[in-house]
Amino acid sequence: MVNPMNQIKEELKERKIKQTWFVDRLGTSFCIVNSYACNRDQFSFEVFFEIAKIFQEGPKDLFENRRDS
């Protein structure tokens, strides 16, 4: 089974962006952003496209397919 996992944490790390900066840009709480980054929670399509705008990426670039072990 293939599980899509968001790449928020990797994007933040690669770009050397702190979650607190990202929280301010996204206009949400640190807990929410952290749950997105750790894949504990998934965001709505509206938030998904806002995240893509912040990273200046195509939406599909924020996901990676991983196989369950």
Contacts in CASP RR format, 6 or more apart in sequence:
PFRMAT RR
TARGET T0000
AUTHOR 0000-0000-0000
METHOD contacts of the structure
MODEL  1
MVNPMNQIKEELKERKIKQTWFVDRLGTSFCIVNSYACNRDQFSFEVFFE
IAKIFQEGPKDLFENRRDS
1 67 0 8 1.000
1 68 0 8 1.000
2 65 0 8 1.000
2 66 0 8 1.000
2 67 0 8 1.000
2 68 0 8 1.000
3 65 0 8 1.000
3 66 0 8 1.000
3 67 0 8 1.000
3 68 0 8 1.000
4 63 0 8 1.000
4 64 0 8 1.000
4 65 0 8 1.000
4 66 0 8 1.000
5 39 0 8 1.000
5 63 0 8 1.000
5 64 0 8 1.000
5 65 0 8 1.000
5 66 0 8 1.000
6 36 0 8 1.000
6 39 0 8 1.000
6 42 0 8 1.000
6 43 0 8 1.000
6 62 0 8 1.000
6 63 0 8 1.000
7 61 0 8 1.000
7 62 0 8 1.000
7 63 0 8 1.000
7 64 0 8 1.000
8 33 0 8 1.000
8 36 0 8 1.000
8 37 0 8 1.000
8 51 0 8 1.000
8 62 0 8 1.000
9 37 0 8 1.000
9 38 0 8 1.000
9 39 0 8 1.000
11 17 0 8 1.000
11 55 0 8 1.000
11 57 0 8 1.000
11 62 0 8 1.000
12 18 0 8 1.000
12 19 0 8 1.000
12 22 0 8 1.000
12 37 0 8 1.000
15 55 0 8 1.000
19 30 0 8 1.000
19 33 0 8 1.000
19 34 0 8 1.000
19 37 0 8 1.000
20 30 0 8 1.000
22 33 0 8 1.000
22 54 0 8 1.000
23 29 0 8 1.000
23 30 0 8 1.000
23 32 0 8 1.000
23 33 0 8 1.000
25 54 0 8 1.000
26 33 0 8 1.000
26 47 0 8 1.000
26 50 0 8 1.000
26 51 0 8 1.000
26 54 0 8 1.000
28 47 0 8 1.000
32 41 0 8 1.000
35 41 0 8 1.000
36 42 0 8 1.000
36 43 0 8 1.000
36 51 0 8 1.000
43 51 0 8 1.000
48 59 0 8 1.000
48 62 0 8 1.000
49 59 0 8 1.000
51 62 0 8 1.000
52 58 0 8 1.000
52 59 0 8 1.000
52 61 0 8 1.000
52 62 0 8 1.000
55 62 0 8 1.000
END
